[in-house]
Amino acid sequence: MTPLLRPCVFRSLTGFPCPTCGTTRAATTFLEGNLITAFSANPLAAAAGLLFVVGAPVATLWAVAQWPVPVLPTPFPMWVRIGAVVLIAANWIYVILIA
């Protein structure tokens, strides 16, 4: 545990971990190169870190090659929004069960 960080207010009030509990542990272990521990602390946070690591060179290559930027639909389709909610809920259930 990092001594300079305050305890989670949600966990202090309810006794349950919040949806982002484990994100700091996931980020620090990810940066140390321990991907297994990062994914076990918070799978969604570790996956986001992995996307950033992979996305940075891809975005740089995209910019250097001057490819056109795809236009995303606004708002996102319903299946994308539902999928995001399901992923967040599944991650929260995982964090609750392992905490």
URVEN-V854950 format. One line per field, one symbol per residue. burial: b if it has 24 or more other ideal C-beta (glycine too) atoms within 12 Angstrom, else e. A space follows every 50 residues. Layout:
burial = ???
This chain:
burial = eeeeeeeeeeeeeeeebbbebbbbbbbeebeeeeeeebbebbbbbbbebe eeeeeeeeeeeeeeeeeeeeeeeeeeeeeeeeeeeeeeeebbebbeeee
